[in-house]
Amino acid sequence: MVKSSHSGKELTDEEWKFQLRIQLTGEMARKARNSEEYEALQPLYELIARHEAELVCQYDAFAGYCEQAERTGEQNLPLYKWTKATIENPEKEAKYVKIFTIYVQGEEVYDKTVAEKLESELKPMVGGPVIEKLSKYDSNPANNPQPPKKYLN
């Protein structure tokens, strides 16, 4: 168990929040990023809609975070510096334009049961013409990357 940084109480695996991300094939990623209607994407769009969810391109989310940080004068934060370097790197851009975070009911992290249900419905699509990879992340800080030291000063 790890203590929550917010409450100080110990959390179990059941209490962490979760997030799913999918990596789409190149053509499908471009179409999904532009919210294009496309027959091959329909099963994914329908599944997402059943869960009151939406697909958010990870690159666009990174760029949106940077824009917000620039508007609010938070460019000195390590997370901003790291994220800005990521979106300015063409290799990383090529990677992150294919990765979509699944937001459920407007939330980027959600209960484990919600994530597991969605995950079980997405798994059969992995390896097909639309979804290359499915990943699940938890909100435990010990399991999440932190900005590299070069961005901490």
Steps between C-alpha positions, in 0.01 A plus 500: 500500500605855431381814675297742297672835462161667542356333808803335660302176540624174357335396174453149369509398135120521500505867601734637234345657194579361155538617144493313172692599190486348157751526221333512162646404164634797302204561265244433773680737738490780244128446439417472872707808583295696246175340628436364152219254443653185359346155479796320660484736801125455560528201739752694711289817495190300602683328786634833624152658481344212700738584783429875482863541405707689249836457330757772563816502290793494744706741288210747495458464877872574548479804270187621682676471835795704366269769361321527834830516692620776268177699554530468878876563522594152613783441252754444778332183625695178431190335353457787254865488391486122450168511315613790278817311407287197418264681261791676329676169426384365158560137600288539813234688307477206257453269798248704698270593209414128486424464874155589630402529864148388578313748718187359666224747587748782453754352743851395396525251790221281632419210732663164442168330423429754224847453352478121513160489328618730224829310472321165463291640212801658326731197523338310210572798272874506578712374213233573243495770235426781748664441841866401523538511878296545819658627824362549851657742747423565863524822698758366745790750473748216554386349167512819295797670339628821649674776306868422435750684718601732215154663524505545879711816512 
